[in-house]
Amino acid sequence: RPLLREVLAWRRRVDAAMGALLASLATEPDAARTAAIHARTRLGLAHEEQHQELLVMDVLAAFAAQPLRPTWRQDPVPVPSRVAEDRWIPQEGGLVEVGHDGDGFCFDNETPRHTVYVAPFALGARLVTNAAWQAFVEDGGYRTASWWLSDGWAWVQAHGIQHPRYWIPDGEGGFGQFTVRGVGALEAEAPVVHVSGYEAEAFAAWSGARLPTEHELELALRSAPSEGHGACLEDGAWTPRPATPGPGVRQALGDAWTWTRSAYLPYPGFAPLPGALGEYNGKFMSGQWVLRGSSCLTPREHARVTYRNFFHPHQRWMVSGVRLARDVSATPSPEV
C-alpha cells in the first residue's frame, strides 16, 4: 500500500492539475467544453463527498473489528428534552411526479422525472427506534422464519444473525452499542441503524406493516417540515438522534438512510451518461434495493428527497434505518 506521504503528494498533484484546468476556462472560447468540464467537476466533487461518508462508516467497521474497540470521538452528543411519539401520517397518493425537477445538482439515477401512481397509504411519523427493535429481538424475531423473506432467512441462518450490527449483548438480556464514541448504552429512542434490508422486511412483517416504496417516501418527504429533519454531517452528531416532536413526518432527511421495498432499477427513459461516466450508476441497477433520505454522515447539500442510494439487501455496515408504511385500509385515520 502507498505511504501516507505518497497519498498526500498524489492529492496535491491532482488538486494542482484541476486548479490549472479550471483557471484556463476563463479564456476558453468553447462554451460547450467549458460547461462539460464544469459538470464533470461538480459530479466528481459530489462523488468525493459520497466517499467521505463511506469512509466514516468504514472507520466504524474497522474499529468495531478491533478487540479493544477504540474510540474515535469523545465530544458529547446533545440529547433532546422531548421526543416524537409513534403515529401514522395518512397520505392521499394519486398520480404524482417523481424524480429530480432540474433545480440544482442531482445524480443521473434521479432522472428523468416521470409520473407514477401511488395508492393511498400511511407512513410512520418517525424512524423505527432501538426500543422497538429490542422488542422484536426479545419476541424471537431472529428465530421465527415466518417473518422473513426466504433469502433473508437463509442469510440469518448462514451467518448466525441475532441483532443489529454493532449491538453488544450485556449478558443480562440487554444491549450496548458500539459507535464512533466507543461502547455505550443503547439509546432507546434513537433510530435503530446498521440493519439490512432483510432485517427491515422482517421487522415490518412482525409489526403488521411493510416497508414503503421509494415513490411513497418521495411523495411523503416532499411535504415534510424542514424543522423536523434529522442530523446531517454538519451538525456534528455522527450518530442518529431521537426524533423531536412536531407535525407531519419527522426525520424526513438526516439521521439514517431508509430502506424501501423498491428494487434499484432505471427510471423510464433513463440513459447512462456518455463515455466512462456511463458506468457511474447504470451498471449497478441489478440485485440491489433503494434507500432514501440521508444519514447523520451525509453532507447537507446531498440531503434531498430524490436521492436514490442503493445497497444489496444483506448489507448493514452503512447507516441504514427503517420507516414503516401501511396500506390505508389497515390504518386508523386520521393521525393516531
Salt bridges, closest charged atoms under 4 A:
GLU28 OE1 - ARG33 NH1 2.77
GLU48 OE2 - ARG11 NH1 3.79
GLU49 OE1 - HIS302 NE2 2.76
ASP75 OD1 - ARG73 NE 3.31
ASP75 OD2 - ARG181 NH2 3.25
ASP86 OD1 - ARG126 NE 2.78
GLU97 OE1 - ARG113 NE 3.96
GLU110 OE2 - ARG304 NH2 2.69
GLU187 OE2 - ARG241 NH2 3.11
GLU189 OE1 - ARG126 NH1 2.98
GLU199 OE2 - ARG316 NH1 3.04
GLU214 OE1 - ARG292 NH2 2.74
GLU214 OE2 - ARG308 NH2 2.93
GLU216 OE2 - ARG210 NH2 2.83
GLU218 OE2 - ARG222 NH2 2.75
GLU218 OE1 - ARG292 NH1 3.03
ASP235 OD1 - ARG300 NH2 3.16
GLU279 OE1 - LYS283 NZ 3.42
GLU301 OE2 - ARG42 NH2 3.61
ASP327 OD1 - ARG210 NH2 3.07
GLU335 OE1 - ARG87 NE 3.04
